[in-house]
Amino acid sequence: MKRFLKCISCLLMLSLLISVFSLNVNAEDLEVDRTRYSERVDGLRQYEVAVEDEKNDSNVLFEAGRKSLSIDTAYWKKLGTDYYYNTLTADEKVIWDNMENSCLEALDNTKDYQKMPKIANSAGVSLERLKDIAWMFRYSNPQYYFLGEYLWYSQAGSYCYFEVYDIFQDGDARKQYTEKFRSTVDAWTAQVAEGTYDENKEAIAHDLIAKNTVYAANSYDQSAYSVFCL
């Protein structure tokens, strides 16, 4: 059973990696002040934006445990990988957990989000470490398909947060996208389960991704949604 769940998690991870390595960003297409952004040169589109006026940053701070969730949180969590999570210290895991809980809230409600809530640097780690944790969270959890490729952070390193892809910002629309995403994941999972042996299951997962991947530029090619639903 554990190997089967890992296979499903790998299916999501592979779908994300196939999409993010397929294209290079054209900076001329970005309608932003490019001097404020830095792009990592590892094949992934990752943009980091320093908040210049932290006192007037109106984005709200995420508060853990403020809401009870109606969604199946175990279902969504199992679609990610805990490989990197298990390397974190106890204090760093709190940052990660808050990122995940904020994403689960976004799946659970129909609130509009332009940006995810601020995640406090409760562990007091360095700014670079905080950003590393954030990026690894994003790539360890492709099921949170609405997370964009822009990471905002305070220059003092006290918090960070991701932007949300524009198409997923409307809460009512995001609910429909989430249902479509889960429906596709469940359908692919059912096909993978038909494999007789673990190797068969892995081959089926591979073939599903390969057959449903088109290497073409679009606004969501850094999201697993582009492989599963576009």
N, C-alpha and C positions, 0 to 999 in steps of 0.2 A: 504493500500500500504506500509506504514512504517513497519507494522508487517511482511509483505512478504519479504521486503528487509532485515529485521533483521533475518528472517529465513534463507535466503541465506547466510548471514554473519555467522550465527551460524553453518551452514553446513560446511563451510570452517574451522571455528575454531575447530569444533568437529573432523574433519578429521585430523587436525594437532595434537590435543591432544591425539587422539587415537594412532597415530603413535609414538609420542614422549614418551608416557608412556608405550609402549609395550616392550621396550628393555632396557637393561643396556649396556653401552659401555664396551668393552674389551680393557683395556689400552694397552695390548700387541699388538693389531692390529694397533696402531697409529704409523706412521713412522715420529715421531717428537721427539724433546727433551722434554720428559714429565715433566721434572723438572721446565719448564717455564710455565706450564699450571695449572690452578686451575679449578676444576669441582664443580659446585653447587650440593648439595645433595637433590634436590627436585623432582627427576625423569626426569628432562629435561637435555639434554646434552648441557651444556653451557661452553665454554672454553674462558678464558680471557688471552690475550697475551700482555705483556708490551713491547712497542717499546724501545729497549735498546739504540739505537743511533738515536734520533729524527732528528738530523740535516741531516742525510743521508737517512731518510725515503723518498723514491722517489715517494710514492703514492701522487697523486694530490689532492688538496683541492677542494671540491665541491663549485661551485659558483652559487648561486641561480639566476634564471632568465636569464641565458646565452643562453638558447635554447628555441625555440618554439617547442611544441610537436605536433605530428600528430595523436597520439593515443587518444582514448576516455578516458581521465583521470577520468571523473566522473564514468565510468563503473568500473575501477579498484579500485577506492577509496571506492566505496559502498560495496565492498567485504570484507572490514575490519571492525573493530569496533572502535568507537570513545570514548568508555567508559573511558579508561585511559587518553586519550588525553584531555578530558574535565576536568580532575583534575589538569592539568598542569597550570603553570603561563603563562602569555603572552610571556615572554622571553624563557621559556622552550619549548613552542609550536613552536618557530622558529627552534630550534634544530630538533624537530620531523618533521616539514614541510620540512626541508632540507633533512632529511633522506628519506622522501617519494618522494620528487622531484627527488632525485638521483635514486631511484628505478624506477620511471616512465620513466626516461631517458634510463635506462637499458632495459626497455621493448620496448622503441620506436626505439632504434638504433641497429646496428649490430656491435658495437664496442666490442672488446674483453676485458673482465674484469677478472683478477685474484682476485682482491679485489675491493670493492666499494670505491668511492672517500672518502677522509677524510671529516668528518663532524665536523666543528669547534664548540667548546664549547662557543658559542656566548653569552650564558646567564651567564657564569662565575660560574656555579654550581660546587659543589665538584665532585671529580672523581667518587666516589661511586654513586652519583646522576646521573651523566652523563651515567654511565654504566647501571643503572636501567632504565633510559629513553630508551636507545638503546635496551635492552632486551625486554622491554614492547612493543616497536615499532614492533620488530620482531614477537612477539607472538600475537599482535593485528592485524597483517597484513599478514596472511598466503598466500595471493595471490602473494606476492613477493617470490615465491617458490625457487628462486635461491640463497637466502641468506643462507650462511652456518652457522655452529654452533660455529665459531671462531670469537670473537670480539677482535680487536686490539685497543690499546689505548696508548696515550702518558703518560708517568709517571707523567708529570706535569698536566695532565687532560685537555690539550688544545684541544684535538680532539679524535675521535674514528672512527672505520669503521669495517664493516664485510667482511670476506672472502666470495668468491663465490664458490659454489660447482663446482668441476672440470668439470663435464659434461655440465654445463651451461656457462662456461667461453668463449667459442667460440661464437662470435656474430651471425654468420649466423645460427649456430645450435640452439642458444637460441631463435632466432625468430621462428624457427619451433616448439620448445618445448612450447613457449608461445601460439602459435596458437592451439596446441594440448590441452594445459591446458584450454584455454578459450573455446574451442569447447566442452570439457567434462563438464565444469562448466555450459555452456549454456544448454547442453542436460539434465543435472540433474535439472537445474532450471526449464526447461519446464515440467519435470515430477512432480516436486514439485507443480507447478502452477495448475496441474490437480486436486489437492485436493479441495474438496468442502468447507471445513471450515479450519480455521487456525490450528486447532488440527490435521486435516488430512494432511495438508502440513508439519507440524512438524514431523508427523509419517513417511511420505514418505522420508523426508530428513534423518531421523534416519536410516531407512531401507536401503537406498542407501549406506550410509557409512558402515553400518554393513556388507552388502553383498559384498562390494568391498574392505574390509580390510583383509589383511593376515598378521598375526603376524610372520614375518620372518626378519632376519637381512639383511639389505642392506645399501649401502652407503648413501641413501637419506631418511632413515626412520624418519628423523627429519623435513622433508619437506612435505607440503601438496601435492606436486607432486606425492609422492609415493602412495598416496591413490587414486588420481584422474586418474593417467596415467600409473602406473606400474602394 
